[in-house]
Amino acid sequence: MSTITTSLYTYLAADGGITALASTRIYPVVIPQNPTFPLITYQVVSTPVLHTLDGTSAPNSRIQIDCWAETALAAHGLADAVETALDNYSGTMNSADVVSGSLLINRQDIFEEDVEDYRVLLEFSLIHKPV
């Protein structure tokens, strides 16, 4: 697991708005078997590197965060909490990564027929560097 995924988990799990709704039910990539809802899954979709003319570079990770719940209203409430915590964020995450910018780039509603649950997919662009 990359440092940004570890830092992201720690950051989300420490946010009061998120934990009030999902506790620490925040999982990398997949939902565990027999889950308790609401919950969050997250993954790095891609990590292109930004290069500048002065020779510096920084990873620009595209992060997907899925907010799962048994109702659309609950999924949206959790997604709103994640968006509040992460959109336009800059600072140090978990003392391991410095995030110079985090922007929400996509939000999508999904109904998962197989499990009959609602999901709000959020995609963020995080420009970051390990400390």
C-alpha positions as CSV (number, residue, x, y, z in Angstrom):
1,M,0.0,0.0,0.0
2,S,1.4,3.4,-0.9
3,T,1.9,6.1,1.7
4,I,-0.9,8.2,0.3
5,T,-3.5,5.4,0.9
6,T,-2.3,4.9,4.4
7,S,-2.4,8.7,5.0
8,L,-5.8,9.0,3.4
9,Y,-7.2,6.2,5.7
10,T,-5.8,7.9,8.8
11,Y,-7.1,11.3,7.7
12,L,-10.6,10.1,6.9
13,A,-10.8,7.9,10.1
14,A,-9.9,11.0,12.2
15,D,-12.6,13.2,10.7
16,G,-15.5,13.7,13.2
17,G,-18.1,14.2,10.4
18,I,-17.1,11.0,8.7
19,T,-16.8,8.9,11.9
20,A,-20.1,10.1,13.2
21,L,-21.7,8.3,10.2
22,A,-19.4,5.5,9.3
23,S,-17.2,5.0,12.5
24,T,-14.0,3.6,11.2
25,R,-15.6,1.4,8.5
26,I,-13.2,2.6,5.9
27,Y,-11.8,-0.1,3.7
28,P,-9.2,-0.3,0.8
29,V,-10.8,-1.3,-2.5
30,V,-13.5,-3.9,-1.5
31,I,-16.3,-4.2,1.0
32,P,-15.8,-6.9,3.6
33,Q,-18.1,-9.9,3.7
34,N,-21.3,-9.2,5.7
35,P,-20.6,-5.5,6.1
36,T,-22.3,-3.0,8.5
37,F,-23.4,0.1,6.6
38,P,-22.8,2.9,6.0
39,L,-19.1,2.5,5.0
40,I,-16.4,3.8,2.8
41,T,-14.1,2.1,0.3
42,Y,-11.2,3.9,-1.3
43,Q,-8.6,3.2,-4.0
44,V,-5.9,5.0,-6.1
45,V,-7.1,4.9,-9.7
46,S,-4.0,6.4,-11.2
47,T,-0.9,8.4,-10.2
48,P,0.6,10.5,-13.0
49,V,3.4,12.7,-12.0
50,L,3.4,16.5,-12.5
51,H,6.7,17.9,-13.7
52,T,7.6,21.6,-13.6
53,L,10.2,23.6,-15.5
54,D,12.3,24.0,-12.4
55,G,12.8,20.2,-12.2
56,T,10.5,19.5,-9.3
57,S,7.8,16.9,-9.6
58,A,4.8,15.7,-7.5
59,P,2.4,12.8,-7.8
60,N,-1.1,13.8,-8.8
61,S,-3.1,10.8,-7.6
62,R,-6.7,10.2,-8.7
63,I,-8.4,8.8,-5.7
64,Q,-11.8,7.1,-5.8
65,I,-13.9,7.1,-2.6
66,D,-17.1,5.2,-2.6
67,C,-19.7,6.0,0.1
68,W,-22.0,3.0,0.7
69,A,-25.3,2.9,2.6
70,E,-28.7,1.1,2.7
71,T,-30.5,4.3,1.6
72,A,-29.7,7.0,-1.0
73,L,-30.1,9.6,1.7
74,A,-27.5,8.0,4.0
75,A,-25.1,7.5,1.1
76,H,-25.4,11.1,0.2
77,G,-24.9,12.2,3.8
78,L,-21.7,10.3,4.0
79,A,-20.5,11.6,0.7
80,D,-21.2,15.1,1.8
81,A,-19.0,14.5,4.9
82,V,-16.2,13.1,2.8
83,E,-16.5,16.0,0.4
84,T,-16.4,18.5,3.2
85,A,-13.3,16.9,4.7
86,L,-11.3,16.4,1.5
87,D,-12.4,19.0,-1.2
88,N,-9.9,21.9,-1.3
89,Y,-7.8,20.3,1.5
90,S,-4.1,21.1,1.7
91,G,-1.8,20.2,4.6
92,T,0.0,17.2,6.1
93,M,-1.8,13.9,6.2
94,N,-0.7,11.4,8.8
95,S,2.8,13.1,9.1
96,A,3.7,11.1,6.0
97,D,2.4,13.1,3.0
98,V,2.1,16.7,2.2
99,V,-1.0,17.5,0.1
100,S,-0.6,20.7,-1.8
101,G,-4.1,20.4,-3.3
102,S,-7.1,18.2,-3.2
103,L,-10.1,18.8,-5.6
104,L,-13.3,16.9,-6.2
105,I,-13.5,16.1,-9.9
106,N,-16.5,13.8,-10.1
107,R,-19.5,12.7,-8.1
108,Q,-21.8,10.0,-9.3
109,D,-24.9,8.2,-7.9
110,I,-25.0,4.4,-8.3
111,F,-27.5,1.8,-7.1
112,E,-25.9,-1.7,-6.7
113,E,-28.6,-4.1,-7.7
114,D,-26.6,-7.2,-6.6
115,V,-26.4,-6.1,-3.0
116,E,-29.4,-3.6,-3.1
117,D,-27.3,-0.8,-1.6
118,Y,-26.7,2.8,-2.7
119,R,-23.3,4.2,-3.5
120,V,-22.0,7.6,-4.2
121,L,-18.7,7.6,-6.1
122,L,-16.4,10.5,-5.4
123,E,-13.2,11.1,-7.4
124,F,-10.5,13.5,-6.1
125,S,-7.3,14.7,-7.6
126,L,-4.6,14.9,-4.8
127,I,-1.3,16.5,-5.5
128,H,1.0,15.2,-2.9
129,K,4.6,14.4,-1.8
130,P,5.9,12.1,0.9
131,V,7.4,14.0,3.8
